[in-house]
Amino acid sequence: MGMESTVIHVRFAPNGTVVEIGERPEALSPQQWFNWLSLNVANHYRSLAGGRGVFKVAASDIDMLRKTANAS
């Protein structure tokens, strides 16, 4: 049995800013959450076509990532 993953979807505006991202803590803007994830779990990011991308992280890590991001 494999470890369950959570996929965090990201949508970008034509100018490259983040307009929508999943699993975002309320205290952070979409761009701030993307920036934090990019600095801390960049090896889990995959870019997609059409101004989209995904972070695929262990489901058990999501709460810890949110708490750590809120504290920084």
C-alpha positions in Angstrom: 0.0 0.0 0.0 1.5 3.4 -1.0 1.4 6.6 0.9 -1.5 8.9 0.0 -0.7 12.2 -1.7 -2.5 15.5 -1.9 -2.3 17.5 -5.1 -2.2 21.2 -4.6 -3.4 22.8 -7.9 -2.0 26.2 -8.9 -3.5 28.6 -11.6 -1.4 31.5 -13.0 -2.5 34.7 -14.6 -0.9 35.6 -18.0 1.6 37.8 -16.2 2.8 34.9 -14.0 1.2 35.8 -10.7 -0.8 33.1 -8.8 -4.6 33.6 -9.0 -5.7 30.4 -7.4 -4.0 27.7 -5.3 -5.3 24.8 -3.2 -4.9 24.1 0.5 -4.0 27.7 1.2 -3.9 29.0 4.8 -6.3 31.9 5.3 -3.6 34.2 6.5 -1.7 34.0 3.2 -2.5 35.3 -0.3 -2.3 32.8 -3.2 1.0 34.3 -4.3 2.5 34.1 -0.7 1.4 30.4 -0.4 3.0 29.6 -3.7 6.2 31.4 -2.8 6.4 29.6 0.5 5.8 26.2 -1.1 8.3 26.9 -3.8 11.0 27.7 -1.2 10.2 24.7 1.0 8.9 21.8 -1.2 10.0 22.8 -4.7 11.0 19.3 -5.6 7.3 18.3 -5.4 6.2 20.9 -8.0 5.4 20.1 -11.6 4.4 22.7 -14.2 1.6 22.0 -16.6 0.3 23.5 -19.8 -2.2 26.3 -19.8 -0.9 28.4 -16.9 -1.2 25.6 -14.4 1.0 23.6 -12.0 0.7 21.2 -9.1 2.5 20.4 -5.9 2.2 16.7 -5.0 2.9 16.2 -1.3 2.1 13.6 1.3 -1.4 14.0 2.7 0.0 13.7 6.2 2.2 16.8 5.6 -0.5 19.3 4.6 -1.4 20.4 8.1 2.3 20.8 9.1 3.0 22.8 6.0 0.1 25.2 6.7 1.1 25.7 10.3 4.8 26.3 9.4 3.8 28.8 6.7 1.5 30.7 9.1 4.3 30.9 11.6 6.8 32.4 9.2 
